[in-house]
Structure formats: structure tokens, C-alpha cells
Amino acid sequence: MKAFAFLLVLITAFAAPSASAQVVSAPLQKIVTPVDPMVMATDDFTRLANPAIWDGLSVNRIEFREDRAFWRLYRIVNLRHSDGPLWFVPHDNENAAFQAAVFAVRSYGGVVIAVEEARSIDGPDSRMNPDVAYGRSIDPNRNFRDDTPNYAATILADLGNPPRLIVALHTNEPGYSASESTCTPPNAGYTGKGEISVLLCSDLYSPRPSIRAAWPYDDTDSVAIVSYLGDRSPASGFCARPLSDADMNIMFEHVVTSDGSLSNYALFRGLPYVNLETQDRGTDPVGLGNARSRLLAMIGTVMARCAPVEGVAIRPPEVPVRTQAPDKRKKRR
């Protein structure tokens, strides 16, 4: 009997996945529909209704149901350079993040996965997914859980082996709630209300503000969030030292147990992941352009400092070589 138990332990050990193993899920029925971004009625696509933006990009809508929720995602692929990062936009109401992802996939290649509020294709934007059979709406960035494996597997279907770099893009509310911070209290009259700021200190976050505070880091809500395991130092987080050397605003996230976010999911599986945030500045062209530009500037730093990294499947785009057309004019004799 003891020999059988020992043999069972050995079999289990060899069968267990490693920390960086690929995501495995049960069979899933998905509806995959090619879409024309130029005729899509959603606000995200309408704002980018320019053929030049979508040249060389392929867009598919992916729909599926798991547990109590129905999900709708958009998968955007750079057909000329598909081996870049996996760009993830989990919240449908973070409009500048979607625009930054589209611009980034054009520049650096790879695949975008953007979550669409699943209640209706042309419905109002929401941070949450309200299309549930029962219970509360679901935060798409809190659904990377053991009891919803198909969700994670679908989001990360393009991860590859070795895994490609994952870059999550967000916009956030201005400032932070001073009552939630253990840092020095802000100046009198401060009215911040968000949860993301390089001025925020807590048991979860420890800040590393930019020393120069040059654009885009003159905005304390423009930050990179780097996660690290609870028994290690902040410097152990993915690309932590290179991003610190680049003088970015950084919030180090101290993770003990998973909160269901992709950052925590990636951390416990040894996946290369960086989260970039900036303040939401509304949906008018100026505000969107400001927030998008800040995200793209941070993306440029991440691409320069964190990729390529040994063991990460990513190659920066090659610089195109311009060939000069032959001169067909007759030479003078």
C-alpha cells in the first residue's frame, strides 16, 4: 500500500505543470466572427475610422459563455508582425487605452485582446461586464480565477512558448483617496479619488516616483505597476530594475494571494507582464490624444528596456529598408 502511495506521488509530481506552463482549459465553444473595423458601430472603432490605421491589421470578434457570464472580445492582429507583445485592454470604458493598444500593435506588432462590454455591441461603455445569468456584474480584470479557466485561456491563447510579453493598458480616475494612503498627507484641498497614483502608499503598493518628473511622469497617475511575490523584494518583479533606471513612475504591487487580476495570474505563473496606467482625460479628441500619447510614451520605454528579454518571445520590428527605384532617365553623353 505504501509503495502504491509513493508511486501515486511520483506520477502527480511529474504531471504537475511548471510555473511558466501554458494555460490549459476545458473544451470551449466560441463564436469567432471577422469584422470590418471601418463599419463597426462601437465608439472605440468609430473614433478610429481611418483606413490607414487598420492597414495590415486583422480584427475578429470572439464570443463565448463560461459559468454565469457571456463574454465578447476583440482580437486585433498585426498580420505583418504577429510575434510582438500581447496587448490587453480589459475595461471597455478606458477609451485611450484601446487607442494606445491599436497604435502600439501597429508599431511593435503582436496581438491586441480588448474586452467589449457584452450587454450589447453598441451599448454604453462600462468597466464591468453586466451580461451575467445571475449575481453581480464581473470585472474583466478580476476573472483570472481557477473556477473560470476558459476565460484566461481565451485571453492568453496567443501567449506562445516561450511566452510573449504581456502589456496591460489602463486609464484611471484622477489622483488617489488620501484616507487610503500611509504616505505623507497631501496638501490641503486635495480632492483625488482614484486608487492609482505614484503618491499612494499602502500595504499593497509602494511607490517609486520619477526623480525628474519629466513628461509623461509629470502626471502622478501615469505609472507602471510591477508586481512581486510577498516573500521577495520589489526588485524581483519583471523588468523592475530597467524601468527604475528609466526613471519611470512605478508602483510596486506586493502580492501574497491572487486577487483575480491578470497581473497576479501572470506573477504566479512566471509570465512576463507589465501594467501601464494614465489618468483618464475624457472622450474629446484632445483628452483622448493626451492620455493615449502618455501611454504610448511609456510603451516605448517598456519596449526599449524590457524587450527583447531572454526567454521572452518578442522581436522589435525591423527598420524598413527603402530601395531606390532605378533611374530611367537617359544619361547625357
Secondary structure as UniProt FT lines:
FT   HELIX           2..15
FT   TURN            19..20
FT   STRAND          31..34
FT   TURN            37..39
FT   HELIX           43..46
FT   TURN            47..48
FT   HELIX           51..54
FT   TURN            55..56
FT   STRAND          57..66
FT   TURN            67..68
FT   STRAND          69..78
FT   TURN            82..83
FT   STRAND          86..89
FT   TURN            92..93
FT   HELIX           95..108
FT   STRAND          111..116
FT   TURN            118..119
FT   TURN            121..122
FT   HELIX           140..142
FT   TURN            146..147
FT   HELIX           149..155
FT   TURN            156..158
FT   TURN            160..163
FT   STRAND          166..172
FT   HELIX           178..180
FT   TURN            188..189
FT   TURN            198..199
FT   STRAND          205..208
FT   TURN            215..218
FT   TURN            220..221
FT   STRAND          223..229
FT   TURN            230..231
FT   HELIX           234..236
FT   TURN            238..239
FT   HELIX           240..245
FT   TURN            246..247
FT   STRAND          250..255
FT   HELIX           262..268
FT   TURN            269..270
FT   STRAND          273..279
FT   HELIX           285..306
FT   TURN            310..311
//
